Amino acid sequence: MPYGSRLAATMTRRLGRECVYTPSARLALYLALRRWCRPGGRVLMSPVNDDVILFVVLAAGLRPVQAPVSAWDGNIDPAAVPESTWRNVDAVLTTNLYGIPDRVVELRSRCEELGIPLIEDAAHAIGTHVDGQPIGTFGRAAAFSLSKHVAAMAGGFLAVEDARTRRELELLRDDLLEPTRLSADLAATLRPLARSAVRTLHLVRPAWRTMQRLGLLERDAFRMALHAPRLSACARRAPSLTAYEPWVRVDLHDFRTRHGALVRGQLALRMSGLDTDLTHRRAGVTLLSGTAWASPALRDRAAHNGPYPLFRAPLLVDNRDALVERLVNHGIVCGYIYDPPLDDYAGAEFVDPSCDPAPARWFASHVLPADPLLAHRIISALTRERATTARPPAQAPIPDTRRPPTPLGQ
């Protein structure tokens, strides 16, 4: 029986697509990029994204091309991508940032016209649908993350179109997995329990401050250190997950360690609570979308499509960085801030910069990703801190994920 097949079968029933179990979404994404993209290819992606994803793309031997994005949600704006760029990319990678979907209908249409793969990063988007169709079923493949849902802090899936492709990817995955280690299994099992205990005992603030003082956090800022000279040297070895491992492993050192029965059993129990988790997230999104700080894209989705069960709800605030620091005093640690955009962070040596970087810079510097499960506490804290709403550029249109495809050249 293939590794993780029972967990994969559970996800297959939920999604309606063949699924491969992986220890992490980043490994799932690497598998997809290696399967559908030739080394040296160019991948269109949003610059408002986790730096780990940038390094996964580089590890696959690919050139990241930064797309113009919507100032409302940080996802790719297909209409703003120049024709010259469309004609010179070999794949498109979505973000579905915080669970708000990319314009997947239009992106899929463009990819089909160009004969290139659409690969969905659905790590934030379990439970998100567009016109009744789940995110993760629009492209050739989709990477999902359990570490961002049901407090699992481990586990991922790669969803694909057919059983033959699934079997091929299982073999590629097995070649990349590292052996099971009892210490890693215990850590993966205990991490979510420890985090839950810290929150239950109201120890978030002292625990976080202690980690800061002791230098136990891998990032001194929102982005990890780039180490450009070392990164440049790795290009000669790409594609190679091992060469880029110092960057890809940040925040999840066991991202490709084979999970033993202990971890897989815990993940199965946590997956059984996924629908309950999504229901609670939907309720939190409803509350947050009604605040003055809610991104207009968030308000629009809640009003017209019903609230998505978002991983994080994007709020737009002034003086975001200072506010994030003060929120720790309220027991709220805000993660998943992707600032600066990847083209500013990595530079032209490692990525093709966006043709219009302003919307990404504005969104990345103002977005406050709010956990819907903490909606009441976040609203209370922002009210007490007298947080003010950031005002996006007046000309930025609210994106419509249901917008019909625009033919190339129009």
C-alpha positions as CSV (number, residue, x, y, z in Angstrom):
1,M,0.0,0.0,0.0
2,P,1.5,3.4,-1.0
3,Y,2.7,5.7,1.8
4,G,-0.1,7.8,3.2
5,S,-2.7,6.2,1.0
6,R,-5.5,6.4,3.6
7,L,-5.0,10.1,4.2
8,A,-4.8,10.6,0.4
9,A,-8.1,8.7,0.0
10,T,-9.8,11.0,2.5
11,M,-8.7,14.0,0.5
12,T,-9.6,12.4,-2.8
13,R,-13.2,11.9,-1.5
14,R,-13.4,15.5,-0.4
15,L,-11.9,17.0,-3.6
16,G,-13.0,14.6,-6.3
17,R,-9.4,14.3,-7.6
18,E,-6.6,11.8,-7.2
19,C,-4.3,12.8,-4.3
20,V,-0.8,12.1,-3.3
21,Y,0.1,12.5,0.4
22,T,3.2,14.4,1.2
23,P,4.8,15.6,4.5
24,S,4.2,19.2,3.5
25,A,2.7,21.4,0.8
26,R,6.1,22.7,-0.2
27,L,7.2,19.2,-1.1
28,A,3.9,18.7,-3.0
29,L,4.5,21.9,-5.0
30,Y,8.0,20.9,-5.8
31,L,6.7,17.6,-7.2
32,A,4.3,19.4,-9.4
33,L,6.9,21.8,-10.7
34,R,9.3,19.0,-11.5
35,R,6.5,17.0,-13.2
36,W,5.1,19.7,-15.5
37,C,7.9,22.2,-16.0
38,R,11.3,21.7,-17.7
39,P,14.4,23.1,-16.0
40,G,15.0,26.6,-17.2
41,G,11.3,27.3,-17.7
42,R,9.6,30.6,-16.6
43,V,6.8,30.5,-14.0
44,L,4.3,33.4,-13.6
45,M,3.5,34.0,-10.0
46,S,2.4,36.6,-7.5
47,P,5.1,38.5,-5.7
48,V,2.9,38.6,-2.6
49,N,3.8,35.1,-1.6
50,D,5.8,33.2,1.0
51,D,9.5,33.4,0.3
52,V,9.7,29.6,0.8
53,I,7.6,29.2,-2.4
54,L,10.1,31.4,-4.2
55,F,12.9,29.0,-3.2
56,V,10.8,25.9,-4.1
57,V,10.5,27.4,-7.6
58,L,14.2,28.1,-7.8
59,A,15.0,24.6,-6.5
60,A,13.0,23.1,-9.4
61,G,15.4,24.9,-11.7
62,L,12.8,27.5,-12.8
63,R,12.8,31.3,-13.3
64,P,10.1,33.1,-11.2
65,V,8.3,35.8,-13.2
66,Q,6.5,38.3,-10.9
67,A,3.0,39.2,-12.1
68,P,1.1,42.4,-11.5
69,V,-1.5,41.9,-8.8
70,S,-4.7,43.3,-7.5
71,A,-4.2,45.9,-4.8
72,W,-7.3,44.4,-3.1
73,D,-6.1,40.9,-2.5
74,G,-2.5,40.4,-3.7
75,N,-3.5,37.7,-6.3
76,I,-2.5,37.8,-10.0
77,D,-4.4,40.3,-12.1
78,P,-4.5,38.5,-15.5
79,A,-5.7,41.5,-17.4
80,A,-2.6,43.5,-16.3
81,V,-0.1,40.9,-17.5
82,P,1.4,42.2,-20.7
83,E,1.0,40.1,-23.9
84,S,4.8,39.8,-24.2
85,T,4.9,38.2,-20.7
86,W,2.1,35.8,-21.5
87,R,3.9,34.6,-24.6
88,N,7.1,33.9,-22.7
89,V,6.0,32.0,-19.6
90,D,5.9,28.2,-19.4
91,A,3.5,27.8,-16.5
92,V,1.3,29.8,-14.1
93,L,1.4,29.3,-10.3
94,T,-1.6,30.6,-8.4
95,T,-1.5,31.7,-4.7
96,N,-5.1,31.9,-3.5
97,L,-3.7,34.3,-0.9
98,Y,-5.2,33.7,2.5
99,G,-7.9,31.6,0.9
100,I,-9.3,34.3,-1.5
101,P,-9.3,32.6,-4.9
102,D,-7.2,33.7,-7.8
103,R,-9.1,34.5,-11.0
104,V,-8.8,30.9,-11.9
105,V,-11.4,30.7,-14.7
106,E,-9.5,33.4,-16.6
107,L,-6.1,31.9,-15.8
108,R,-7.1,28.5,-16.8
109,S,-8.4,29.9,-20.1
110,R,-5.2,31.7,-20.8
111,C,-3.1,28.6,-20.0
112,E,-5.2,26.4,-22.2
113,E,-4.8,28.9,-25.1
114,L,-1.0,28.9,-24.6
115,G,-0.7,25.2,-24.0
116,I,1.0,25.7,-20.6
117,P,0.1,24.2,-17.2
118,L,-1.8,25.9,-14.5
119,I,-0.6,24.8,-11.1
120,E,-2.6,25.8,-8.0
121,D,-1.0,26.6,-4.7
122,A,-4.1,25.8,-2.6
123,A,-2.3,25.8,0.8
124,H,-4.5,28.6,2.1
125,A,-7.6,27.5,0.3
126,I,-9.1,24.2,1.5
127,G,-12.8,24.8,1.4
128,T,-12.7,27.7,-1.1
129,H,-15.0,27.4,-4.2
130,V,-15.5,29.4,-7.4
131,D,-18.9,28.9,-8.9
132,G,-19.4,25.7,-6.8
133,Q,-16.1,24.2,-8.0
134,P,-13.4,23.7,-5.3
135,I,-10.1,25.5,-5.7
136,G,-7.6,22.8,-6.5
137,T,-9.6,21.4,-9.4
138,F,-9.0,24.1,-12.0
139,G,-5.3,23.3,-13.0
140,R,-3.1,20.3,-13.8
141,A,-2.2,20.0,-10.2
142,A,-2.8,21.6,-6.8
143,A,-0.8,21.6,-3.6
144,F,-2.7,21.6,-0.3
145,S,-1.5,22.0,3.3
146,L,-2.8,20.5,6.5
147,S,-0.3,22.5,8.5
148,K,-2.4,25.5,7.9
149,H,-5.7,23.9,8.8
150,V,-7.1,22.0,11.8
151,A,-4.0,23.1,13.7
152,A,-2.1,20.1,12.2
153,M,1.3,21.8,11.6
154,A,2.3,19.0,9.3
155,G,1.1,17.2,6.2
156,G,0.1,18.1,2.6
157,F,-1.4,16.7,-0.6
158,L,-0.8,17.0,-4.3
159,A,-4.1,16.7,-6.2
160,V,-3.9,15.6,-9.9
161,E,-6.2,14.7,-12.7
162,D,-5.8,10.9,-13.0
163,A,-4.6,7.7,-11.3
164,R,-1.7,7.2,-13.7
165,T,-0.2,10.6,-12.9
166,R,-0.8,10.0,-9.2
167,R,1.2,6.7,-9.3
168,E,4.1,8.5,-11.2
169,L,4.2,11.2,-8.6
170,E,4.2,8.7,-5.7
171,L,7.4,7.3,-7.1
172,L,9.0,10.7,-7.5
173,R,7.9,11.6,-3.9
174,D,9.3,8.4,-2.5
175,D,12.7,9.2,-4.1
176,L,12.7,12.6,-2.3
177,L,11.5,11.5,1.1
178,E,13.9,11.2,4.0
179,P,13.6,8.3,6.5
180,T,11.2,8.4,9.4
181,R,12.8,9.6,12.7
182,L,11.2,9.1,16.0
183,S,12.3,12.5,17.2
184,A,10.7,14.2,14.2
185,D,7.5,12.2,14.7
186,L,7.3,13.2,18.3
187,A,7.9,16.9,17.5
188,A,5.3,16.9,14.7
189,T,2.8,15.3,17.1
190,L,3.5,17.6,20.1
191,R,3.8,20.9,18.3
192,P,0.1,21.5,17.7
193,L,-0.6,20.3,21.3
194,A,1.9,22.7,22.7
195,R,0.5,25.6,20.6
196,S,-3.0,24.8,21.8
197,A,-1.8,24.8,25.4
198,V,-0.1,28.1,25.1
199,R,-3.3,29.7,23.7
200,T,-5.6,28.0,26.3
201,L,-3.3,29.2,29.2
202,H,-3.1,32.8,27.7
203,L,0.7,32.5,27.4
204,V,1.0,33.7,23.8
205,R,2.6,37.0,24.8
206,P,5.2,35.7,27.2
207,A,6.0,32.7,25.0
208,W,6.5,34.9,21.9
209,R,8.6,37.6,23.7
210,T,10.8,34.9,25.2
211,M,11.4,33.3,21.8
212,Q,12.3,36.8,20.4
213,R,14.8,37.5,23.2
214,L,16.4,34.1,23.0
215,G,16.8,34.3,19.2
216,L,14.7,31.2,18.7
217,L,12.8,32.6,15.7
218,E,14.2,31.8,12.3
219,R,13.2,35.1,10.8
220,D,14.2,38.5,12.2
221,A,11.7,40.1,9.8
222,F,8.8,39.1,7.7
223,R,11.2,37.6,5.2
224,M,14.1,35.2,5.9
225,A,17.7,36.3,5.1
226,L,18.4,35.9,1.4
227,H,22.1,35.0,1.6
228,A,22.5,36.0,-2.1
229,P,26.0,34.7,-2.7
230,R,25.1,31.3,-1.4
231,L,21.8,31.3,-3.4
232,S,23.6,32.2,-6.6
233,A,26.0,29.3,-6.2
234,C,23.0,26.9,-5.8
235,A,21.8,27.7,-9.4
236,R,24.6,25.6,-10.8
237,R,23.1,22.5,-9.1
238,A,19.4,23.2,-9.9
239,P,17.1,21.4,-10.1
240,S,18.0,20.1,-6.7
241,L,15.9,20.2,-3.6
242,T,19.0,19.3,-1.5
243,A,20.9,22.4,-2.7
244,Y,18.1,24.8,-1.7
245,E,17.2,23.0,1.5
246,P,18.6,25.7,3.8
247,W,15.9,28.0,2.5
248,V,13.1,25.6,1.7
249,R,13.2,24.1,5.2
250,V,12.7,27.3,7.2
251,D,9.9,27.1,9.7
252,L,9.4,23.4,8.8
253,H,12.6,21.5,9.1
254,D,10.9,18.1,8.5
255,F,9.2,19.2,5.3
256,R,10.3,16.0,3.5
257,T,10.7,13.5,6.4
258,R,8.5,10.5,6.0
259,H,5.8,10.6,8.7
260,G,5.4,7.5,10.8
261,A,2.1,5.9,12.0
262,L,2.0,8.3,15.0
263,V,1.8,11.4,12.9
264,R,-0.4,10.0,10.2
265,G,-2.9,8.8,12.9
266,Q,-3.0,12.2,14.5
267,L,-3.5,13.8,11.1
268,A,-6.4,11.4,10.3
269,L,-8.1,12.5,13.5
270,R,-7.6,16.2,12.8
271,M,-8.9,15.8,9.2
272,S,-12.1,14.4,10.6
273,G,-12.6,17.8,12.2
274,L,-12.0,19.8,9.1
275,D,-15.6,20.6,8.3
276,T,-16.2,21.9,11.8
277,D,-13.0,24.0,11.5
278,L,-14.3,25.4,8.2
279,T,-17.7,26.3,9.7
280,H,-16.0,28.2,12.5
281,R,-13.8,30.0,10.0
282,R,-16.8,31.0,7.9
283,A,-18.4,32.5,11.0
284,G,-15.2,34.5,11.8
285,V,-14.9,35.7,8.3
286,T,-18.5,37.0,8.5
287,L,-17.6,39.1,11.5
288,L,-14.3,40.4,10.1
289,S,-15.8,41.2,6.7
290,G,-18.2,43.6,8.4
291,T,-15.5,45.7,9.9
292,A,-14.1,49.0,8.6
293,W,-10.7,47.4,8.1
294,A,-11.8,44.6,5.8
295,S,-10.4,44.5,2.3
296,P,-13.0,45.5,-0.2
297,A,-12.3,42.1,-1.9
298,L,-13.2,40.4,1.4
299,R,-16.4,42.4,1.8
300,D,-17.4,41.8,-1.9
301,R,-17.0,38.0,-1.5
302,A,-19.0,37.9,1.7
303,A,-21.8,40.0,0.1
304,H,-22.1,38.2,-3.2
305,N,-20.7,34.7,-2.9
306,G,-21.1,34.0,0.8
307,P,-18.1,34.1,3.1
308,Y,-15.3,31.8,2.2
309,P,-13.8,29.7,5.1
310,L,-10.6,31.7,4.8
311,F,-7.3,30.7,6.4
312,R,-6.7,34.4,7.1
313,A,-9.0,37.4,6.4
314,P,-7.1,40.3,4.8
315,L,-7.6,43.5,6.8
316,L,-6.0,46.7,5.5
317,V,-4.6,49.0,8.1
318,D,-2.3,52.0,8.5
319,N,1.0,51.6,10.3
320,R,0.7,47.9,10.0
321,D,4.2,46.9,11.3
322,A,3.8,48.9,14.5
323,L,0.3,47.5,15.0
324,V,1.5,43.9,14.6
325,E,4.0,44.5,17.4
326,R,1.4,45.9,19.7
327,L,-1.0,43.1,19.0
328,V,1.4,40.7,20.7
329,N,0.5,42.5,23.9
330,H,-3.1,41.3,23.3
331,G,-1.9,37.7,22.9
332,I,-2.2,37.9,19.1
333,V,0.7,36.9,16.8
334,C,0.1,37.8,13.2
335,G,2.0,35.7,10.8
336,Y,1.8,35.1,7.0
337,I,2.8,38.7,6.2
338,Y,4.6,38.6,2.8
339,D,6.4,42.0,2.8
340,P,8.3,43.2,0.8
341,P,7.1,41.7,-2.5
342,L,9.4,39.0,-3.8
343,D,10.8,41.1,-6.6
344,D,11.9,43.7,-4.1
345,Y,13.1,41.1,-1.7
346,A,15.1,38.9,-4.2
347,G,16.0,41.3,-6.9
348,A,16.5,40.9,-10.7
349,E,19.2,38.3,-10.2
350,F,16.7,35.7,-9.0
351,V,13.4,36.8,-10.4
352,D,11.9,38.8,-13.3
353,P,10.4,41.9,-11.6
354,S,6.8,42.8,-12.1
355,C,6.0,45.3,-14.8
356,D,3.8,47.1,-12.3
357,P,5.1,46.7,-8.8
358,A,3.0,49.4,-7.1
359,P,-0.1,47.4,-6.2
360,A,1.9,44.6,-4.7
361,R,4.0,47.0,-2.6
362,W,0.9,48.8,-1.4
363,F,-1.0,45.6,-0.5
364,A,2.0,43.9,1.1
365,S,2.7,46.8,3.4
366,H,-0.8,47.3,4.6
367,V,-2.4,43.9,4.9
368,L,-3.0,42.4,8.3
369,P,-3.9,38.7,8.0
370,A,-6.5,38.0,10.7
371,D,-7.2,34.5,11.9
372,P,-11.0,34.0,11.6
373,L,-10.9,31.7,14.6
374,L,-9.8,34.7,16.7
375,A,-12.2,37.2,15.1
376,H,-13.7,38.5,18.4
377,R,-10.3,39.0,20.0
378,I,-8.8,40.7,16.9
379,I,-11.7,43.1,16.5
380,S,-11.5,44.0,20.2
381,A,-7.8,44.5,20.0
382,L,-7.9,46.6,16.9
383,T,-10.7,48.7,18.4
384,R,-8.7,49.3,21.6
385,E,-5.6,50.1,19.5
386,R,-7.6,52.6,17.5
387,A,-6.5,51.0,14.2
388,T,-7.3,53.1,11.2
389,T,-8.3,51.7,7.8
390,A,-5.8,52.0,4.9
391,R,-7.2,53.5,1.7
392,P,-6.1,51.7,-1.5
393,P,-5.5,53.5,-4.8
394,A,-8.9,54.8,-6.0
395,Q,-8.4,53.4,-9.5
396,A,-8.0,49.8,-8.4
397,P,-11.0,47.8,-9.4
398,I,-12.4,45.1,-7.1
399,P,-11.5,41.8,-8.7
400,D,-14.2,39.3,-9.8
401,T,-13.2,35.7,-9.6
402,R,-16.2,34.8,-11.8
403,R,-15.3,37.3,-14.6
404,P,-15.5,35.5,-18.0
405,P,-12.3,34.8,-19.8
406,T,-10.7,37.6,-21.9
407,P,-9.3,36.3,-25.2
408,L,-5.6,36.8,-25.7
409,G,-4.7,40.0,-27.4
410,Q,-7.9,41.8,-26.3
